[in-house]
Amino acid sequence: MKFFIDTANVNEIREAASLGVLDGVTTNPSLIAREGRDFMEVLREIVTIVDGPISAEVIALDYEGMLRESEPLTRVHKNIVIKVPLTKAGLQACKTLRERGTNVNVTLCFSANQALLAAKAGATYISPFIGRLDDVSTVGMELIQQIRTIYDNYGFDTQILAASIRNPVHVLECALAGADVATIPFKVIEALIKHPLTDAGIAGFLKDWEKTKQTIGSK
């Protein structure tokens, strides 16, 4: 499973990239607003950090507006993926952009039927929001499983990009369900590293090493 980071904070992106596990980045209007920086400036900086897909979302809700806004975004770098909402206009824009050779992330997916439509429209990625489904007393992970089954049944190339991930358990369940990508907040990436038994093991090793009175690399 590929790991994307869900943020517009370049410091978080740099740190995650330094771990050697980062495959791409997703942004959205809320994440950009949180940083208080110019959108295009942020994108130009991100593409210098991560050599992978960078999702940049359009704001327009109409077909023509989506296509118009996609043009300056795609000029930033070849790795830019245009992010459109799962609406009628979004599906239309997805089809046209894919015909032009532009990769598209269809976002705000909350049903398997929506995911099926996105795949038929040629979406590069479909972004089901599992955490938000959990918030309304629906099991978000079941949507990942349903989409995986449908896509496998018909050989769709659209990649399942699990979004709205809230915790390490979500990451594990996405991997088990066959998601192609998980886009993960930085704090969750950090949480994936940690385990109390790892910490206890390190403490034990260091305590025993002190007894040897040795130093590695010096005589």
VODRENTI-819849 format. One record per atom (N, C-alpha, C): x, y, z; residue in one letter. Coordinates in steps of 0.1 Angstrom, whole numbers, plus 5000, padded with zeros to 4 digits. Atoms other than C-alpha are relative to their C-alpha. Layout:
BEGIN
XYZA
...
This chain:
BEGIN
500849885000M
500050005000M
500950125000M
499349875000K
501350354991K
499550095011K
500349904989F
501550615018F
500150144994F
500049865002F
500550975010F
499950075013F
500249924988I
500651245036I
498950114996I
501249915002D
497451455040D
500350135007D
499649874993T
498751805047T
500550104989T
499449905008A
499852135032A
501250075007A
498949944992N
502452195059N
501449944995N
498850055007V
505852165041V
501049945010V
499150064990N
507752095074N
499649865003N
500550134998E
505551795080E
500449914988E
499750075012I
506051685044I
501549965000I
498650035000R
509851715047R
500449895010R
499750104990E
509951515079E
499549864996E
500550135004A
507751245066A
500849944988A
499250045011A
509751225034A
501449945005A
498750044994S
512951185055S
499949855005S
500150134995L
511550855068L
500249894989L
499850105011G
511750695033G
498749924997G
501350085002V
508050585033V
499050084992V
501049915006L
506350875015L
500049984985L
500250025015D
504950814980D
499350124994D
500749895006G
502851134975G
499450095011G
500649904991V
500851424990V
498650034995V
501349945004T
497251524991T
499750135008T
500449874994T
496051874998T
498550024998T
501449965002N
492552035001N
499950145004N
500149864996P
491252385006P
500150035015P
499949984986S
490952345043S
501449995005S
498650024996L
494552225047L
500850124995L
499349885005I
495752525025I
499750125009I
500549894991A
493652765046A
500750005013A
499350024987R
495252625078R
501450065000R
498749955000E
498652725066E
500250154997E
500049865002G
497753075056G
501050054990G
499049965010R
500053075026R
499349994986R
500550005014D
499553124988D
500049854995D
500250135004F
498252804973F
501149954990F
499150045010M
500452804942M
501549995006M
498750004994E
503552884963E
500249875008E
499950134993V
502852584985V
500249884991V
499950115009L
502452354956L
501450004994L
498649995006R
505752474940R
501049955010R
499050054990E
507552394973E
499849855002E
500350144998I
505852054977I
500749914990I
499550095011V
506951924943V
501549995000V
498650014999T
510551994952T
500449905011T
499750094989I
510251774983I
499749854997I
500550135003V
508251474970V
499949974985V
500150045014D
508751304937D
498949894998D
501250095001G
505251154935G
498850084998G
501249935003P
501651234929P
499650115011P
500449894991I
500551574945I
498650044996I
501449965004S
496751624946S
499850155004S
500449864999A
495651984941A
498650024996A
501550005002E
491952054944E
499550134994E
500649895005V
489952284923V
498950055009V
501049944992I
487452524939I
498650014993I
501249985008A
484952574911A
499149885001A
501050114999L
481752364912L
499449974986L
500550025014D
480952394874D
501049944992D
499150085009Y
482452184846Y
501150104994Y
499049915006E
484052484828E
500950065010E
499149944989G
485352634860G
501149905004G
499050104996M
487052304870M
501149994990M
499050025010L
488752274837L
500950134999L
499249875000R
489852644838R
501050005011R
499149994988E
491252614873E
501149894999E
499050115001S
493052284864S
501250044992S
498949975009E
495252454838E
501250065007E
498849954993P
497552664861P
500549905010P
499650104990L
497652374886L
500949904993L
499250105007T
498952124860T
501350064995T
498749945005R
501552374848R
501150005011R
499150004989V
503152364882V
501149894999V
499150125001H
504652014877H
499249894994H
500650125006K
504051694859K
499349915010K
500550094990N
503251524892N
498750055006N
501249944994I
500251744900I
498849914995I
501250075002V
496951544902V
498850095003V
501249914998I
493751744898I
499049935008I
500950054991K
491351684926K
498650064997K
501449955002V
487551714918V
499049935009V
501050064991P
484551654939P
499149904992P
500850105007L
482251354932L
498650064998L
501349945005T
479451554915T
499949974986T
500150025014K
478051544881K
501050084992K
499049915007A
480251834870A
501449945002A
498750064997G
483151664887G
500349884992G
499850115008L
482651344868L
500350044985L
499849955014Q
482351534835Q
501550064999Q
498649945001A
485651724843A
501049895001A
499150114999C
487251394852C
500249944987C
500050065013K
486451244819K
500850084990K
499349915010T
487751544799T
501550015004T
498649994996L
490951574820L
500849884997L
499350125003R
491751214816R
500349984985R
499850005014E
491251244779E
501250084996E
498949915003R
493851524780R
501349945006R
498850064994G
496251294799G
500450055014G
499849954986T
495851464833T
499549895010T
500550094989N
495651244864N
499050075008N
501149944992V
492551294885V
499749925012V
500450064987N
491651224921N
498550055002N
501449974997V
487851214926V
499849995015V
500049994985T
487251314962T
498650015005T
501349994993L
484451314988L
499149894995L
500750115004C
483350964979C
499449935013C
500650054988F
480850815004F
499149874997F
500850135003S
479250514985S
500749934989S
499450095011A
480350224963A
499550044986A
500649965013N
477950344936N
500850134994N
499249885004Q
479850684935Q
501449954995Q
498750055004A
483150494933A
499949934986A
500250075013L
481850284904L
499950114988L
500149895010L
480850604885L
501450074997L
498749935002A
484250764891A
501049914992A
499150095007A
486050454878A
499650004985A
500550005014K
483850454846K
500450134993K
499649875005A
484750824842A
501550014998A
498650005002G
488350724842G
500950055011G
499349944989A
489450854876A
501349925002A
498750064996T
493150784885T
499949955014T
500250034986Y
492250784922Y
498550025004Y
501349974994I
488950754941I
500350015015I
499749974986S
489050904976S
498749985009S
501050024991P
486550735000P
500450055014P
499749944988F
486350925033F
499549915012F
500550094991I
486250655059I
499750065014I
500349944986G
486550865091G
498750075001G
501349934999R
483651085082R
498849915000R
501150104999L
481550775076L
499849955014L
500050054986D
482550645110D
499350115009D
500649894992D
481450985124D
498550005000D
501550015001V
477850925113V
499549865002V
500450134996S
477650575127S
499949904988S
499950105010T
478550395095T
501449955000T
498750065000V
481450155092V
500850044987V
499349955012G
483750345068G
500849894993G
499150105006M
486050045062M
499249914991M
500850095008E
483149845047E
500050064985E
500049945013L
483150105018L
501349964993L
498850045006I
486850025011I
499949864994I
500250145004Q
485949655009Q
499149994988Q
500950005012Q
483049714986Q
500650054987Q
499349945012I
485049934962I
501049904995I
499050105004R
487849674962R
499449894992R
500750125007T
485449394952T
499550054986T
500649955013I
483749604925I
501150024990I
498949975009Y
487049724910Y
500749874995Y
499350135004D
488549374910D
499049924991D
500950085008N
485349224895N
500150054985N
500049955014Y
485649454864Y
501350054995Y
498649965005G
489349524862G
500250154998G
499749865001F
489149894868F
501450035005F
498649964996D
492550064870D
500050115011D
500049894990T
491350344894T
500549955013T
499450034987Q
493350334926Q
499150055012Q
500749964988I
491550334960I
500950075009I
499249914992L
492950624979L
499250035013L
500849994987A
491650585015A
500350135007A
499849874994A
491150925030A
499250025013A
500749974987S
489851085063S
500549895010S
499450104991I
492150845082I
500350075013I
499949944987R
492050915119R
501049945010R
499150074990N
494350655136N
500749894993N
499350125006P
496750365131P
499249884996P
500950115003V
493950115132V
499450014986V
500549985013H
492450275101H
501049964989H
498950035010V
495850235083V
500149854998V
499950155000L
496049865092L
498849944993L
501250065006E
492449795082E
499950044985E
499949965015C
492949985048C
500949904993C
499150095006A
495949765041A
499449864999A
500650145000L
494049445050L
498950004989L
501150005009A
491149555028A
500450024986A
499549995014G
493349614998G
500050144994G
499949865005A
493349994995A
501450014993A
498749975007D
496050104970D
500850105007D
499449894993V
496850414989V
499350045012V
500649944988A
496250565023A
500650145001A
499549864998T
496550945027T
499850035015T
500050014986I
497550995063I
500550135006I
499549884993P
497851295086P
501449975007P
498750024994F
501351355100F
500049935013F
500050054986K
500451275136K
499749855000K
500250145001V
499150935125V
501249934994V
498850075005I
502250855105I
501049995012I
499150014989E
504250935137E
499549895010E
500650104991A
501850705157A
500349864995A
499750145006L
502550415133L
501449955005L
498750044996I
506150415144I
500149955014I
499950034986K
505550385181K
499449875005K
500650124993H
505050075202H
500749995013H
499350004987P
505650045239P
501049895002P
499050104999L
507449715235L
501350034993L
498749955007T
509949875211T
500750095010T
499349914991D
510650145237D
500649925012D
499550084989A
510949885265A
501349924995A
498850085005G
513349675243G
501250094999G
498949915001I
515549975236I
500650035014I
499549974986A
515750065273A
500749885006A
499450124995G
516649705281G
501449984994G
498850025007F
519349685255F
501150115005F
499049904996L
520950015266L
500549985014L
499650034986K
520949915303K
501049895000K
499050115001D
522749585294D
501350054994D
498849965007W
525149765271W
500950085010W
499249924990E
526150005299E
500949915009E
499350094991K
527349705319K
501349954993K
498850055007T
529949615291T
501150115001T
499149895000K
531549965295K
500850024987K
499449995013Q
532249965258Q
499450124992Q
500549905009T
531950235231T
500249954986T
499950055014I
531250145195I
500750114992I
499349915009G
533750295171G
501250065006G
498849944994S
536450395195S
500849895007S
499150104994K
539450205209K
500450055014K
